[in-house]
């Protein structure tokens, strides 16, 4: 479904998802520190976390697929695009680097998992499906040879998996 978006819509959707996720992370820290929350507030924040993490992981998984032509993997067309390497690279420099965009999304997810978000669930145990959606994305990143070569990506993925194992009772056999 994400592959059907145009590159401009895709770029805007990714940017909006990450901006909302960052905004949620920054405001959620203060909200969790306040103490008790109403059921409606817990439900609202829990739903926002689940939706934004789902969107972020789906974007990451979609961009990992080699067949996906996205804003991060642009094809060159015609002879003009292949005429000179300098001209071709100048045209794609305005698009964000996928490695940087992916790392930004993974860092948001890591920061979110480091918080005491289990208080938003009732009972205060993070849903297994939520943890599995994040960790399966991490495993897919580790399966991708190009992603594994990126040191920052690999370290962030292993930190996310460590948090999932320690804080969310994720087991490696469940993947």
N, C-alpha and C positions, 0 to 999 in steps of 0.2 A: 504494500500500500504506500509506503514511503517512496518507493522507486517511481511512482506515478507523479509525484510532485515535480514541478519545474525547478530548475536550479535556484531561481530567486526565491520561490516559496520555500524550498528546502532550507536555504540559508537563513531565511527569516524565522522559520519554525525552530531550527536548531538554536539560533541565537536567543529566541524568546524562551525556549525550554531551559537553557542554561541560565539566563538572567533570572527567571522565576525561581529556579532551584537555588541559585546564590542568594537571592532575596529571602527565600524561605529559611535557608541556613542561618543567615544573619539575624533574622527576627526570631527564629525558633529558640535560639539560645536564651534570650531574655524571657521568652514566654515560659520555657521549661524551668527557669530559675525562680519564677514567681510563686511556685508551689502548686496548690490544687487548682484544677481547671474543671469547668463544667463538662458534662458529657458531650454537649453540642460542640464546644471548642475543641475537645479531644478528637471527636469524629471529623471535624472540618480539617484540622491539621494533618491527621492521619491519612485522610483521603487525598489531600494535596501532595503529601510525601509519596504515597503509592503511585499516584498518577504521574508525577514529574519524574520519579525514578524509572517507571515503566517507559515513558517516552524517551528518556535519555538512553536507557539500555537498548531500546529498539533502534534508535538512531545509530548508536555505536555498532550494533550487530549488522545493520543494513550497510553501513559504510565499510565494514570489513569484507563484505562479499565482493569478489573480484568482478562480477558482472554488472554491478551497480554503477551507472554513470551519474555522478553526483557533483555537487559544487566542489568537492574535494578531489575528484578524479575527472578532470575535464579532458575530452578528446579533442584533438586538433582536426581541423577540417581544411581540405583543399591545399593548394600549393602555397598560398600566402602564409599559412600557419607554420609550414615546415620549411619556409624559405631560409630563415636564419634563426639560430638558437636564441639570440638576444631578443629578437622581436617576439618570439613565442613566449619566452619567460617574462617579458615585460607585460604581456597581456594577462597573465595569470597571477601576477604579484598582488592584485587587489583582493583575491580570494584568500581566506584564512587557511593556514596550513592545517591539514587534517590531524597531524600529530599533536599540534598545540590545542586544537579544538577538542580532540578526544581526551587529552590529558586534563584539560579544564573541566570537562564533564566528570571524569573519574575522580578528580580531586573534590568536586562538590559532593559526590556520592560518599567518598571517604569521610569528609567532614560531617556529613549528615549521620553516618553510622557511628561516628565517635561520640555523638551526643546521646543523651539518655532518652532516646525516642520510644523505648519500650513502654514508657508511662502513657503514651497516647493510645495504646491498645488496651482492650478490656477482655480478659485479664492481661496484666502487663507482661505479655510474652509476644515478641515480634512474630508475625505470621510466617510460617515456613515458605509459603508461596512468594512472599515479598523477598525474603532472603535468597530463595532459589533463582528468582529472576535476575538479581544482581550478580550472584555467583556464577550462574551459567554464562552470563555475558563476560565475566572475567575469564572463565575457562576458554571461551571462544577466542578471546584476545590472545591468550597464551598458546592456542593452537595455530595462530597466524604467525608465520615466520617473520614477516616484516614488522609486526608489532613487538615481538619479543626482542628484536634488535634495539629497540628504543629503551634506554635504561630507565628513564623517568616513568614511562608507561609500565614497565615490568615491576618496578618498585611499588608503584601505586596499586597495581593489581594485587600484589602479594600482601600489601598492608590491608586492603579491603578484605581479602580472604582471611587474614589473621583476625580482623575485627569480627567477621562473620562467624568464625570458629569460636572465638573467646566470648563474645558478647551475645551472640544470637544462637548459640548451640548448633551451628551448621556442622554437619559431618561430611567429610570428603566422599564417603560412600554414597551419599544422597545425590550426588551430581551425576 
